[in-house]
Every structure is written in C-alpha cells, then in structure tokens.
Amino acid sequence: MEKNVTLVNASHMRIFMKLLTQAEKEAIQYTAYRTVAALAKNTSIPYCREIIQRIIEENQAELVEVNSSLSLSYLVELRYKTSEKIIKEGGYQQVIELGAGLTPHALNLKQTVSNYIEVDLEENSCLKRRIVQELEPSLAAHYVAGDVFDSHAWSTLNSLLKPGLPVAIFAEGLLIYSSQEQRRFLGEQIGAIIAEHDGLFFMEDSLRFHPELQWIPKIKQFTIALTNKSKNTNYSEPITQEDLTQEWQDMGFIVKRIEPEKKLETAYSAEDEQILDTLKHWLLFAR
Ligand SMILES: C[S@@+](CC[C@H](N)C(=O)[O-])C[C@H]1O[C@@H](n2cnc3c(N)ncnc32)[C@H](O)[C@@H]1O
C-alpha cells in the first residue's frame, strides 16, 4: 500500500484515504489557536483566558491574534455554547470530541461528564493535555493524539468507552474541512459507536454548508482566508444543506436540525444576525 494511505472497510465499498502530510497537519493545527482566543476576548467562558495566557507565555502570541475585520467570532461562541447545552440537557456522561483543539469543554463539563475523551493531532493534543493538567490537575480526561481519519485513532477511542453509557460525539470546526470521503469514513466509525452504546453525533452548521451566503463580501473573504490559512481546499467547496442531509441519510443516520442558542456575549452586526438566522445545528441519530 502507498505510504500515508489508510484502507477503510466500508459496508459497501473500500475507501482509500490519504492521510494528512506534515505541512498540512501544522497548518490545520494552528486554526485552533484563534478560536479559543476569540472566546477569551469576547466571552466570559471559564478557562479560555488562562489557556491563551499560557500560549502567549510560550512565545506563540502571533497564533492567537484575532483579525477583527474578518472575524466571525460570534459563530465560535455559538457552537461552543450549543454543544454544552446539548450535552448538559441530554445528561451525557460520556463524550468524544473530535478535533478538540484548545477549547475548555472538558473543564467546563466536569460536573456532567465522567468519561471525557478528546482527539486531536499530536501537537495540539499534547499541548492541551499539558495546559489542562496545569490548570486543573484533578481532571481525568483522555487525550487521544491522532488523526481522526485513521482507523488506529478509532481503535483507541473505542477502547476508552465504558459500556452502558450513551455517547455524545461532536465536532466543532472540523467537518468544515472534510471531503465527502472523509465524512463517509467518520460516518462508519460514529455509526458503529452509536449503534453499540446509543447516543448521538452533532456538529455545528457552517458557512461552508450555505453556498447561498457566499455572495456576501465578508463571507467570501473569510472563505479565502481560511482556505489559505488551513492549507485545506475542501473548505472552499461549498455543499448545500440538502446534499449534506442526503449524505448523512445515505450513511444510515436520522438527521435532525435544531435552532442554535442565539443569546451571545460576542457583538455582531445586523448583517451577521441575518446569517445567524439561517443556521441550524446538525444532530445525527442511529436508525
Ligand atoms: C478550527 S480548529 C477547531 C478547534 C476546536 N474544536 C474549536 O472549536 O476551537 C480544527 C481542529 O481540528 C484538528 N484537526 C484537523 N484535522 C484533524 C485530523 N485529521 N485529526 C485530528 N484532528 C484534526 C486541528 O488540529 C484543530 O485543532
């Protein structure tokens, strides 16, 4: 088999998936810094400021600069708060967070979730573990360092799950960079976990899934900037709501859409409010 390629056994087909190169990994890992910086700057969400302070102390200040003219920080707050609402209201004690980056969900959900498992690429995962252990040494979260498109990471995730507890699996700012092939791979892994343990998968709605908004100059510029920064061209290929719904349904999921929480601390304009009104989160359940 070609190096850097993983072979996946899907139910009806075999998918050859190309894993990320080192340069791609570095570029996409750095996208996690500005999102937590936006939360630290605009919200009172606990631990964000402490995390950013530690990153600045490690001489990585340029990675946490938020460009306010292009910023869509209110969407970062929106997805953060909606995720915690779904987990708390559903009473999920077991969680898998994909592409967790540096956000402090595990810290802020410690009263609800007893088995918190997060996965990210190695550099971010190790940095997060170190920072969180300094901030809250008693927190017993699991940090899986790996590629979510690699079946080895899923063997580890499966081995950390406890029987008898439904699992909330979620991703913020990750699926927006995915190809259809990658989503199919994730759908296989997630579907198997939900079928065995019960639970759900959820992700935020994103501008990538709203091609109808790309005529707005700020949105177009944001798409270009994020594509360049992440070195990921999937982001600039929009998918419609209908196509994405069909994709998940074809993978065997029941798709529900929910209105997001709109009481936000981050300021947003009247134009942003119109964007906000079009978004609905994605909740997927096993059939
Ligand atoms: C935009 S950041 C979002 C981070 C965090 N969820 C948030 O909302 O701030 C995307 C995250 O996904 C991680 N990521 C991207 N591709 C990944 C992959 N193939 N496997 C694991 N993590 C990945 C990146 O390292 C980064 O931490």
The ligand as an ORCA input file, in Angstrom:
! r2SCAN-3c Opt
* xyz 0 1
  C     -10.642     25.075     13.610
  S      -9.833     24.074     14.785
  C     -11.196     23.858     15.920
  C     -10.717     23.517     17.295
  C     -11.825     23.482     18.348
  N     -12.757     22.398     18.099
  C     -12.538     24.812     18.394
  O     -13.734     24.861     18.115
  O     -11.884     25.790     18.713
  C      -9.727     22.478     13.983
  C      -9.088     21.438     14.892
  O      -9.203     20.166     14.267
  C      -7.969     19.499     14.370
  N      -7.868     18.571     13.241
  C      -7.891     18.875     11.929
  N      -7.772     17.772     11.186
  C      -7.660     16.743     12.064
  C      -7.485     15.348     11.911
  N      -7.424     14.799     10.697
  N      -7.403     14.591     13.023
  C      -7.471     15.145     14.253
  N      -7.645     16.459     14.465
  C      -7.719     17.251     13.374
  C      -6.943     20.611     14.303
  O      -5.683     20.199     14.798
  C      -7.599     21.686     15.128
  O      -7.304     21.553     16.488
*
